[in-house]
Amino acid sequence: MAELSATMEDYLEAMYRLELDDRPVRVKDIADLLKVTMPSVSSALQTLEERKLIDHQKYRAIEFTAAGRKLAQEIYRRHQGLRQFFVEILQLDVETAEEQACKMEHALNAETLKRLLALIEFIKHCPRGGDDWLAHLKGRWEGEPCADNCDECIAAIEVPATSPFAAATEAKATRDTDTDDKKAVDLGADLITLDQLKPGQRGVIVRLNSAGPVRRRIMDMGFSAGSELDVERLAPLGDPIEFKIRGYHISMRHQEAANIYVRPT
């Protein structure tokens, strides 16, 4: 079957919307919803009936065929998926989102829609996404700079080993670490490495000097710039060290702690 035009898809979607409202699908209702003339609706219905997508009997409500209903549902889902993305992620107003969804829905295939909906769920529910992430994104739309340390955020991103960017990401992380080592002496005389804090002492994390998977793992444990922590105790042989950070009790190896700069408080 040849593809329907965008206009014909609009008619199918309008009929499906009327059905969802438990309203009989009639020519006048379609005309009112799409703001077109009744003769235009009648002409479109004839085309859709020829394509075996609807059953249109005079003086009776219009009904979908099985194929017509399936197609109408798909069109409606594309529209709703785009609208959700525009409102919840791009944070457009509802009127603009509706207008843009109407224009773009006809070019979206099933696989693209599936991935778009997965992206929405990922952004809203991934621990590295969520409301705070969306709030920062909104700030970008409004021209406000992000106050957070981008290096810390970027370091927490998991880059798949198969990604063409993986090697470059690891190389950059190594270069950044070398640079950090050279700059460490300039961070301030009051800074020490985390392994130098004694049990009972408290500090604020200033910089992470590790790179790659180790850095990401440390950040996943809650160790990031600006976080306060307490040294609770040392293991009998001095390794690992136990900390309290963000309300959690966490153990870290001495070698890892030596790559974290803190300011004692």
N, C-alpha and C positions, 0 to 999 in steps of 0.2 A: 504493500500500500504506500502510495506517495505521501510525503510529509504534508501535514496541514500547514496552512499559512498562520501567521501570528494572530490574524483577525479571527479565524475559525477556532483557534485554541482559546481565545478570549470568550467566545460564545460557550464553548464547552465548560470552561471554568465558571462562568456566570451561572449556568444551569446547575452545576455541582454545588455552588454556594447556596442557591435557592433550596436545593434538596437538604443541605445541612441545617437550614433554618426551618425544616419541616413545612415548606411551602410548596404548593403545586407549581410545576414549572410551566408557565404560560408565556405566550408571546409578549403580552403587555409587561409582565414582570421582568423579562429579560431586557426589553427596551428601556424600562425605567432604571434598571441596574447599570446598564452600559451607556445610558444617555444617548440612545440612537432611535431612529424611527421604527415603527412597527413593520413597514415594508422591508426595511433592511434586515430585520430579524427573520422575517418570513423567507427571504432569499437565502440567508445563511442556513436556516433550518433545512431548506431543500437540499443544499449542498451536503450537509452533515448526514441527512437521511440517505442520499445517494452513496455516501461512503460507508453506510451501514453502521453508523455510530449512534443514531437515535431512531426512535419510532415516533412519528408525528402523525396522529390521526386528528382530523378536523373535530373541533369542539371537545377535545380531550387533552388532558395534561400531557406534556412531552415526557417521554421515558427514554432512558439510556438503554442501548444494547450492552451486552457484556463487554464487548471491545470498547464501546464508547465510555462506559463507566471507568474502566481501567485507565484509559487515556486521560479522562477528566481528573481522576485522582492524582495521576502523575503530574499533571500541569499544576494542580492546586498545591501539591507538596513542593514543587519547585518554587512557586510563589512564596509559600510560607517559610521555606528554608532561607531564601534570599532576604525576606522581610526580617526574620529573626536575626540574621547576620548583621543587617544594617542597623537594627535597633539595639541589639544586645552587645555587639562587638564594636561596630563603627559608631554607635551611639548617635545615630541620626534621629530626627524627630519622626513620629509615626507617619505623618503625611508624606514627607519626602521619601521615607522607606517604602511606602506603598507605591508611590509613583515610579521609583527606580526598579522595584521588584517587577512591576508590570512590564517594564521595557526589557528587562534582562532575562525574564523567566523562559522566554521562547528559545534562547540560545544555550540553555543549560541541559546537558544530558544526564542520564541516571547516575553514572559513575562520578561525575563532577559534583552532583548534589550530595551523593553519599559522603564524599570526602569533605565537602563544605560543612555538613551537619556534624561529622566527626571532629572537625576543627573547632566548631562551636563548643562541643562537649569537652574537648581537650582543654581549651582555654579556660572554661568556666570551672573545671573540676581538678585539673592538674595542680599539685601543691605549688608549682612554680608559676601558676597562672592565678585564677581567682579574682576576687573583687579588687584587691590592691593593685594587681597587674592592670586590670581594666581602668582603674582610676588614673594610673600613670599614663596609660594610652590616651585617655580622654584629655589629659593635660597636653599631650602632643597636638591634638586637634585644636586646642585652644591657645596654642603657642607658648605654653609654659614649659620651662626647662625641667628635666628630671633631676631631682636633688640627690638621687642615689648614686653610688659608685658603680659605673657601668662595668668596670673590669671585674668586680665581684659577681655581677649578674652573668656576664658572659662566661666566666670561668665555671659556672654551675651548669651550663648547657651541655647535655650529653651529645657528642658528635659521633654518629655511627662510624665504625671502622671502615665501612664500605663507601663512606661519603668522600667525594673528591676533595672536600675541604678538611678532612681529618688530619692529613699530614701537615697542612699549612697551619691548622689550629695548634697542633702539638709543637710545631717549630716556633710559633709565636709565643706560646706559653713558656718554652725554654728560654727564648730571648728575653722575655719579660722577667723571668726569674733571675737571669744573669744581671740584668739591669737593676733589679731590686737589691741583689747582693751588693752591687757597687754603691747604691744609694743608701744602704742601711745605716751607714755612719752619719748620714745627714738627717735622719729621722728625729733626732733629739737625744740629748744626753740622758734623759729620764727613761728611755725605752730599754727594755730587756727582752730576752726571749722567754717564752712561756715556761720552758723547763727550769728557769732560774727562780720562779716564784716558789715560795715555801708553803707547806700546809698551813692553812689559816689566813693566808694572804689573798687579796683580791686584786684584779686588774681589768683593764679594758683593752680589747683586741684592737690593734692599729693596722697591722698588715699581715697577710699570709704570703709566705715566700715559697711555698711548694707549688708544683705545677702538675698539669695533666690529671690523670685519674686520682692521684693522692689528694690533690687540691680539691677536686670535686667531692671526694668522700668526706674530707674534713668539713667542707661547707655544708654537706648534707647532714652532718652531725650537729650543726647549729653554730659552728665557729665561723664568724664573719666579722668584718670591721665594724666596730661600734658595740659589739656584744660584751656584756660584763660577765665575769666568771669568778668562782672561788676555787682555790685549791683545797681539796678535802683531805687527801692522804696520799702517801706513796706506798707502793707495794714493798714487801720486805727487802727486795733486791734493788729497789729504786725504779722499777719499771714493771707495769705501766704506772701512770699518774692518774689519780681520780679527780675529776672536776665536777662542779655543779654549774650548769649554764642553762639559761632559759627554763629553770625549774627542773631540769633533768640531771641525773647523775651519770656521767660518762667517763670511760677510761680511754686514755690515749697513750701511745708509746712515746718514750722519751725522745726518740729520733724525730717524730712528727712534731712534738711540742717545740723542738729546737728551731723549727722553721716558722714559728708564729711570734710576731713582735707584739708586746703588750706594754701598757703604761700602768704601773702599780698605782692603786688608789688607797 
